[in-house]
Amino acid sequence: MYSLSDFDFELPQELIAQTPLAERSASRLLQVLPDAMIDRSFADIVDLLAPGDLLVFNDTRVLKARFFGVKETGGKVEVLIERVIDSRHVHAQIRASKSPVAGMSIRLADAFDVIVGARVGEFYELQFPGDVFELIEAHGRLPLPPYIEHAADAYDETRYQTVYAKTPGAVAAPTAGLHFDQTLLDILKAKGVQFAYVTLHVGAGTFQPVRNENLAEHNMHSEWYTISQQTVDAVRATQAAGHNIVAVGTTSMRALESASQSGSLQAGSADTRLFITPGYTFKTVTRLITNFHLPKSTLLMLVSAFAGYDAIRAAYQHAISQRYRFFSYGDAMFLTRMPPC
């Protein structure tokens, strides 16, 4: 049994990538094998995939979900939209000196007013005066992760989205996908690598560290996903042919494994609170492309379950010693599923 302290590590501050590289595919890639680690360029992913392998991408699009506003009492607030409920309602975090109350009006971005509704756990329901997506796109700000120290600019609005982002709804990017540019995708397709897509709207909870030393006591955050029958068919055909299912990022992994709890992948939409820790039996994914994750995070626990605790500890030590760049704008790893015990 592992506890929270088993997933802590010391990371030099200067290794936290603050800006993306000029070219998406110019990042470094650490290939982690059971008995070796190989330093590569991300463009080498072409050599690590075989014709017939299936890359599964998360096509979620990051919303401009951060707003600054003023309560009707004059107090300043910061609003971070967590989830769009329908065309007029969202759930959001609200930071203010005093908690807002139901019925209160808040003016956002000095452009429009929202009405505070019921409390939903740590979030508030907000009613918008018009189409949520249109108002967010017109007046919101891109919500960069808390460890990135600069305010989002026009460059971030391009680079903190994957080139295949399609379905708006996330408040954080599926960052493993940021390494793919269109040229690399074209090369992979020409090689015979297959593509499929899921949608999982990444929530702000992805950045929250686990706080309970006993992992069984952790309350996992919820995220919404959907998987089409077309993707299910692609996965089954790939499995039948003996090729690899390669999740591009932990969010694709979480969607695929959440929809595989019956033993095989099923199409549909649902909320997931799946918390993957060492000892979990993976049902669909055989390879994983992922960035380096925060200490004490659920994502570090997930990759440790997938590739093996000792292998991930060694990989992170290697990455730090070799000055890899960490977190959202950082470098990547290519992992192979550890055989079942």
Salt bridges, closest charged atoms under 4 A:
GLU14 OE2 - ARG323 NH2 3.24
ASP39 OD1 - HIS318 NE2 2.85
ASP53 OD1 - HIS243 ND1 4.00
GLU78 OE2 - ARG66 NE 2.79
ASP86 OD1 - HIS89 ND1 2.93
ASP110 OD1 - ARG107 NE 3.57
ASP113 OD1 - ARG107 NH1 3.04
GLU137 OE2 - LYS64 NZ 3.37
ASP156 OD2 - HIS150 NE2 2.97
GLU157 OE1 - LYS64 NZ 3.53
GLU223 OE2 - HIS221 NE2 3.45
GLU223 OE1 - ARG254 NH1 2.42
ASP271 OD1 - ARG83 NH1 2.68
